[in-house]
Amino acid sequence: MSSRKIPRIASFLLRHAATAAVLVLIWQALSLAAGSAVLPPPMESFKLLWEQMQGPEFWGHAMASVKRLFLGMACASAVAFPLGLALGQSKRLDRLLAPAVFMTYPIPKIVFLPVFFVMLGMGDASRALLIALATGYQILVIVRSTAKGLDPSYAKAARQMGASPMALMRHVYLPAALPSFLTSLRVASGTATAVLFMAESFATNEGLGCLIMDAWGVGDTEAMFTGIIALCALGVSLYALLGAAEWLLCPWARRQAAH
């Protein structure tokens, strides 16, 4: 690691640590104002979360949520990324499919969960499909927009040098669209976590959403907030992981941003 990067990384960590500290202080102030019975203090919630993490029950809920979240986003990526590239590069295909995409994009996908339960049962498949549907549209729209904005001179130059369609896709379209794809995943991660909570709120006995709703149902506010913290931590971790992937996999985008 170069000496230039160390101060940048230290500054990055310091800014985020300071932000986390401010959020905890705001939480503490709100807890004092509302009362611990309504909003438990942060230190008590973190302590209880740590205690719950020592047992297998918590990790069973957490792993169920992680599996559903990653399965849903993987399915969304497998369909939406290539489709977004295709729509962005083919005017004929775009004219054919874009109206359907933009007419169905605003529909709240969560309303289809009962339909998926009827079709696929109440297991992981229906919940993962709901996450895939909700996040896939965001990935598709962002990747399509980037592919449409690609300078045609790049593809023209590659064709003049004898690039095949596969080589064109590998060396021109994919590098151009990969940063926007990873950005779209980061944008969609918040939606995915919210949909995960809704999908786990009923008709299941595992998952962080189930943990939160069960605690709320019996009036256990402290346990409810430990589930909320865990679900928030899952969303933040996913966002950070995707940011690190973008930083590692797209060095050319970093160089362009630096200039």
DRENDO-1510 file (C-alpha; in Angstrom, 1 decimal, always signed):
<recs>
REC; n; res; u; v; w
REC; 1; MET; +0.0; +0.0; +0.0 .
REC; 2; SER; +1.4; +3.4; -1.0 .
REC; 3; SER; +2.1; +6.1; +1.6 .
REC; 4; ARG; -0.4; +8.3; -0.2 .
REC; 5; LYS; -3.3; +5.9; +0.4 .
REC; 6; ILE; -2.8; +5.5; +4.2 .
REC; 7; PRO; -3.9; +9.1; +5.1 .
REC; 8; ARG; -6.9; +8.8; +2.8 .
REC; 9; ILE; -7.9; +5.5; +4.4 .
REC; 10; ALA; -7.4; +6.9; +7.9 .
REC; 11; SER; -9.5; +10.0; +7.0 .
REC; 12; PHE; -12.2; +7.8; +5.5 .
REC; 13; LEU; -12.4; +5.7; +8.7 .
REC; 14; LEU; -12.3; +8.7; +11.0 .
REC; 15; ARG; -15.2; +10.4; +9.1 .
REC; 16; HIS; -17.3; +7.3; +9.4 .
REC; 17; ALA; -16.4; +6.7; +13.0 .
REC; 18; ALA; -17.4; +10.3; +13.8 .
REC; 19; THR; -20.7; +9.9; +12.0 .
REC; 20; ALA; -21.4; +6.7; +13.9 .
REC; 21; ALA; -20.7; +8.4; +17.2 .
REC; 22; VAL; -23.0; +11.3; +16.3 .
REC; 23; LEU; -25.8; +8.8; +15.5 .
REC; 24; VAL; -25.4; +7.0; +18.8 .
REC; 25; LEU; -25.5; +10.4; +20.6 .
REC; 26; ILE; -28.7; +11.3; +18.8 .
REC; 27; TRP; -30.2; +7.9; +19.7 .
REC; 28; GLN; -29.2; +8.4; +23.4 .
REC; 29; ALA; -30.8; +11.9; +23.4 .
REC; 30; LEU; -34.0; +10.5; +21.9 .
REC; 31; SER; -34.0; +7.7; +24.4 .
REC; 32; LEU; -33.8; +10.2; +27.3 .
REC; 33; ALA; -36.6; +12.2; +25.8 .
REC; 34; ALA; -39.0; +9.3; +25.0 .
REC; 35; GLY; -38.1; +7.0; +27.9 .
REC; 36; SER; -36.2; +3.7; +27.9 .
REC; 37; ALA; -39.5; +1.8; +27.8 .
REC; 38; VAL; -40.2; +3.3; +24.3 .
REC; 39; LEU; -36.7; +3.6; +23.0 .
REC; 40; PRO; -34.0; +1.6; +24.8 .
REC; 41; PRO; -30.6; +3.4; +25.3 .
REC; 42; PRO; -28.0; +2.4; +22.7 .
REC; 43; MET; -25.5; +0.9; +25.1 .
REC; 44; GLU; -28.1; -1.4; +26.6 .
REC; 45; SER; -29.3; -2.5; +23.1 .
REC; 46; PHE; -25.7; -3.2; +22.0 .
REC; 47; LYS; -25.1; -5.2; +25.2 .
REC; 48; LEU; -28.2; -7.3; +24.6 .
REC; 49; LEU; -27.3; -7.8; +21.0 .
REC; 50; TRP; -23.8; -9.1; +22.0 .
REC; 51; GLU; -25.4; -11.5; +24.5 .
REC; 52; GLN; -27.8; -12.8; +21.8 .
REC; 53; MET; -24.9; -13.3; +19.4 .
REC; 54; GLN; -23.5; -15.8; +21.8 .
REC; 55; GLY; -26.3; -18.2; +21.1 .
REC; 56; PRO; -27.3; -20.2; +18.0 .
REC; 57; GLU; -30.9; -18.9; +17.8 .
REC; 58; PHE; -29.7; -15.4; +16.8 .
REC; 59; TRP; -27.4; -16.7; +14.1 .
REC; 60; GLY; -30.1; -19.0; +12.7 .
REC; 61; HIS; -32.2; -15.9; +12.1 .
REC; 62; ALA; -29.3; -13.9; +10.7 .
REC; 63; MET; -28.2; -16.6; +8.3 .
REC; 64; ALA; -31.7; -17.1; +7.0 .
REC; 65; SER; -31.9; -13.3; +6.2 .
REC; 66; VAL; -28.4; -13.3; +4.6 .
REC; 67; LYS; -29.4; -16.3; +2.4 .
REC; 68; ARG; -32.6; -14.7; +1.2 .
REC; 69; LEU; -31.0; -11.3; +0.6 .
REC; 70; PHE; -28.0; -12.6; -1.4 .
REC; 71; LEU; -30.1; -15.1; -3.3 .
REC; 72; GLY; -32.6; -12.4; -4.3 .
REC; 73; MET; -29.9; -9.9; -5.4 .
REC; 74; ALA; -27.9; -12.6; -7.3 .
REC; 75; CYS; -31.0; -13.6; -9.2 .
REC; 76; ALA; -31.8; -9.9; -9.9 .
REC; 77; SER; -28.2; -9.3; -11.2 .
REC; 78; ALA; -28.2; -12.4; -13.4 .
REC; 79; VAL; -31.3; -11.1; -15.3 .
REC; 80; ALA; -31.2; -7.3; -15.0 .
REC; 81; PHE; -27.5; -6.7; -15.8 .
REC; 82; PRO; -27.4; -8.5; -19.2 .
REC; 83; LEU; -30.9; -7.2; -20.1 .
REC; 84; GLY; -29.9; -3.6; -19.3 .
REC; 85; LEU; -26.8; -4.0; -21.5 .
REC; 86; ALA; -29.0; -5.4; -24.3 .
REC; 87; LEU; -31.6; -2.6; -24.1 .
REC; 88; GLY; -28.9; +0.0; -24.0 .
REC; 89; GLN; -27.1; -1.2; -27.1 .
REC; 90; SER; -30.0; -2.4; -29.2 .
REC; 91; LYS; -32.4; +0.3; -30.3 .
REC; 92; ARG; -34.8; -2.2; -31.7 .
REC; 93; LEU; -35.0; -4.3; -28.5 .
REC; 94; ASP; -35.2; -1.1; -26.4 .
REC; 95; ARG; -38.2; +0.2; -28.4 .
REC; 96; LEU; -39.9; -3.2; -27.9 .
REC; 97; LEU; -39.3; -3.7; -24.2 .
REC; 98; ALA; -38.6; -0.3; -22.6 .
REC; 99; PRO; -42.3; +0.7; -22.4 .
REC; 100; ALA; -43.1; -2.5; -20.5 .
REC; 101; VAL; -40.2; -1.8; -18.1 .
REC; 102; PHE; -41.2; +1.8; -17.3 .
REC; 103; MET; -44.9; +1.0; -17.0 .
REC; 104; THR; -44.3; -1.8; -14.5 .
REC; 105; TYR; -41.4; -0.1; -12.6 .
REC; 106; PRO; -43.6; +2.1; -10.3 .
REC; 107; ILE; -45.7; -0.9; -9.2 .
REC; 108; PRO; -45.0; -1.7; -5.5 .
REC; 109; LYS; -43.5; -5.2; -5.8 .
REC; 110; ILE; -44.3; -6.1; -2.2 .
REC; 111; VAL; -48.0; -6.6; -3.1 .
REC; 112; PHE; -47.1; -9.7; -5.1 .
REC; 113; LEU; -45.8; -11.6; -2.0 .
REC; 114; PRO; -49.2; -13.4; -1.5 .
REC; 115; VAL; -49.1; -14.4; -5.1 .
REC; 116; PHE; -45.6; -15.8; -4.8 .
REC; 117; PHE; -46.7; -17.7; -1.7 .
REC; 118; VAL; -49.5; -19.3; -3.7 .
REC; 119; MET; -47.2; -20.1; -6.6 .
REC; 120; LEU; -44.0; -21.1; -4.8 .
REC; 121; GLY; -45.0; -21.8; -1.2 .
REC; 122; MET; -44.0; -19.9; +1.9 .
REC; 123; GLY; -40.3; -20.8; +1.8 .
REC; 124; ASP; -37.2; -18.9; +0.8 .
REC; 125; ALA; -37.9; -19.0; -2.9 .
REC; 126; SER; -40.9; -16.7; -2.7 .
REC; 127; ARG; -39.1; -14.2; -0.5 .
REC; 128; ALA; -36.0; -14.2; -2.6 .
REC; 129; LEU; -38.1; -13.7; -5.8 .
REC; 130; LEU; -39.7; -10.7; -4.2 .
REC; 131; ILE; -36.3; -9.2; -3.4 .
REC; 132; ALA; -35.1; -10.0; -7.0 .
REC; 133; LEU; -38.1; -8.3; -8.5 .
REC; 134; ALA; -37.8; -5.2; -6.4 .
REC; 135; THR; -34.1; -4.7; -6.9 .
REC; 136; GLY; -33.9; -6.0; -10.5 .
REC; 137; TYR; -35.7; -3.0; -11.8 .
REC; 138; GLN; -33.3; -0.5; -10.2 .
REC; 139; ILE; -30.3; -2.4; -11.7 .
REC; 140; LEU; -31.9; -2.6; -15.1 .
REC; 141; VAL; -32.7; +1.1; -15.3 .
REC; 142; ILE; -29.3; +2.2; -14.2 .
REC; 143; VAL; -27.3; -0.2; -16.4 .
REC; 144; ARG; -29.5; +0.6; -19.5 .
REC; 145; SER; -29.0; +4.3; -19.0 .
REC; 146; THR; -25.2; +3.8; -18.9 .
REC; 147; ALA; -25.1; +1.5; -21.9 .
REC; 148; LYS; -27.2; +4.0; -23.9 .
REC; 149; GLY; -24.7; +6.7; -23.0 .
REC; 150; LEU; -21.6; +4.8; -24.1 .
REC; 151; ASP; -19.7; +6.8; -26.7 .
REC; 152; PRO; -20.3; +4.8; -30.0 .
REC; 153; SER; -16.7; +5.7; -31.2 .
REC; 154; TYR; -15.3; +3.1; -28.7 .
REC; 155; ALA; -17.3; +0.3; -30.3 .
REC; 156; LYS; -16.6; +1.5; -33.8 .
REC; 157; ALA; -12.9; +1.6; -33.1 .
REC; 158; ALA; -13.0; -1.9; -31.7 .
REC; 159; ARG; -14.9; -3.2; -34.8 .
REC; 160; GLN; -12.4; -1.6; -37.1 .
REC; 161; MET; -9.6; -3.5; -35.3 .
REC; 162; GLY; -11.5; -6.8; -36.0 .
REC; 163; ALA; -13.2; -7.3; -32.6 .
REC; 164; SER; -15.8; -10.0; -32.6 .
REC; 165; PRO; -19.2; -9.5; -30.9 .
REC; 166; MET; -17.9; -11.4; -27.9 .
REC; 167; ALA; -14.7; -9.4; -27.7 .
REC; 168; LEU; -16.7; -6.2; -28.1 .
REC; 169; MET; -18.9; -7.2; -25.2 .
REC; 170; ARG; -15.9; -8.2; -23.1 .
REC; 171; HIS; -13.6; -5.3; -23.8 .
REC; 172; VAL; -16.0; -2.4; -24.5 .
REC; 173; TYR; -19.5; -2.8; -23.1 .
REC; 174; LEU; -18.7; -4.8; -19.9 .
REC; 175; PRO; -15.9; -2.4; -18.6 .
REC; 176; ALA; -18.1; +0.6; -19.4 .
REC; 177; ALA; -21.2; -0.9; -17.6 .
REC; 178; LEU; -19.5; -2.6; -14.7 .
REC; 179; PRO; -19.1; +0.5; -12.5 .
REC; 180; SER; -22.7; +1.5; -13.0 .
REC; 181; PHE; -23.8; -2.1; -12.3 .
REC; 182; LEU; -22.0; -2.1; -9.0 .
REC; 183; THR; -23.4; +1.4; -8.2 .
REC; 184; SER; -26.9; +0.1; -9.0 .
REC; 185; LEU; -26.4; -2.8; -6.6 .
REC; 186; ARG; -25.4; -0.3; -3.9 .
REC; 187; VAL; -28.5; +1.8; -4.6 .
REC; 188; ALA; -30.6; -1.4; -4.6 .
REC; 189; SER; -29.2; -2.7; -1.3 .
REC; 190; GLY; -31.4; -0.4; +0.8 .
REC; 191; THR; -34.5; -1.5; -1.1 .
REC; 192; ALA; -33.4; -5.1; -0.8 .
REC; 193; THR; -33.1; -4.9; +3.0 .
REC; 194; ALA; -36.4; -3.1; +3.3 .
REC; 195; VAL; -38.2; -5.7; +1.2 .
REC; 196; LEU; -36.4; -8.5; +3.2 .
REC; 197; PHE; -37.9; -7.1; +6.4 .
REC; 198; MET; -41.4; -7.0; +4.9 .
REC; 199; ALA; -41.1; -10.5; +3.4 .
REC; 200; GLU; -40.0; -11.9; +6.8 .
REC; 201; SER; -42.7; -10.0; +8.8 .
REC; 202; PHE; -45.2; -12.8; +8.5 .
REC; 203; ALA; -45.7; -16.5; +7.6 .
REC; 204; THR; -42.1; -17.5; +8.7 .
REC; 205; ASN; -40.4; -18.6; +11.8 .
REC; 206; GLU; -36.9; -17.5; +10.9 .
REC; 207; GLY; -35.1; -14.3; +9.8 .
REC; 208; LEU; -34.3; -11.0; +11.4 .
REC; 209; GLY; -37.7; -9.6; +10.3 .
REC; 210; CYS; -39.4; -12.4; +12.1 .
REC; 211; LEU; -37.2; -11.8; +15.2 .
REC; 212; ILE; -38.2; -8.1; +15.2 .
REC; 213; MET; -41.9; -8.7; +14.7 .
REC; 214; ASP; -42.1; -11.5; +17.4 .
REC; 215; ALA; -40.4; -9.2; +19.9 .
REC; 216; TRP; -42.7; -6.4; +19.0 .
REC; 217; GLY; -45.7; -8.7; +19.4 .
REC; 218; VAL; -44.9; -9.6; +23.0 .
REC; 219; GLY; -43.8; -6.0; +23.9 .
REC; 220; ASP; -40.1; -6.8; +24.3 .
REC; 221; THR; -38.8; -3.5; +23.1 .
REC; 222; GLU; -35.1; -4.3; +23.9 .
REC; 223; ALA; -35.2; -7.5; +21.9 .
REC; 224; MET; -37.0; -5.7; +19.1 .
REC; 225; PHE; -34.2; -3.1; +18.8 .
REC; 226; THR; -31.5; -5.7; +18.8 .
REC; 227; GLY; -33.1; -7.2; +15.7 .
REC; 228; ILE; -33.4; -3.7; +14.2 .
REC; 229; ILE; -29.7; -3.1; +14.9 .
REC; 230; ALA; -28.8; -6.5; +13.3 .
REC; 231; LEU; -30.9; -5.8; +10.2 .
REC; 232; CYS; -29.4; -2.3; +9.8 .
REC; 233; ALA; -25.9; -3.8; +10.2 .
REC; 234; LEU; -26.7; -6.3; +7.5 .
REC; 235; GLY; -27.7; -3.4; +5.1 .
REC; 236; VAL; -24.7; -1.3; +5.9 .
REC; 237; SER; -22.4; -4.3; +5.5 .
REC; 238; LEU; -23.8; -5.1; +2.1 .
REC; 239; TYR; -23.5; -1.5; +1.0 .
REC; 240; ALA; -19.8; -1.4; +2.2 .
REC; 241; LEU; -19.1; -4.8; +0.6 .
REC; 242; LEU; -20.4; -3.6; -2.8 .
REC; 243; GLY; -18.4; -0.3; -2.4 .
REC; 244; ALA; -15.2; -2.3; -1.8 .
REC; 245; ALA; -16.0; -4.5; -4.8 .
REC; 246; GLU; -16.4; -1.4; -7.0 .
REC; 247; TRP; -13.1; +0.0; -5.7 .
REC; 248; LEU; -11.3; -3.3; -6.4 .
REC; 249; LEU; -12.9; -4.3; -9.7 .
REC; 250; CYS; -13.1; -0.9; -11.5 .
REC; 251; PRO; -9.6; +0.7; -11.1 .
REC; 252; TRP; -10.2; +2.6; -14.4 .
REC; 253; ALA; -13.3; +4.3; -12.9 .
REC; 254; ARG; -11.2; +5.4; -9.9 .
REC; 255; ARG; -8.6; +6.9; -12.2 .
REC; 256; GLN; -11.2; +8.8; -14.1 .
REC; 257; ALA; -12.8; +10.1; -10.9 .
REC; 258; ALA; -9.4; +11.3; -9.7 .
REC; 259; HIS; -8.9; +13.4; -12.8 .
</recs>
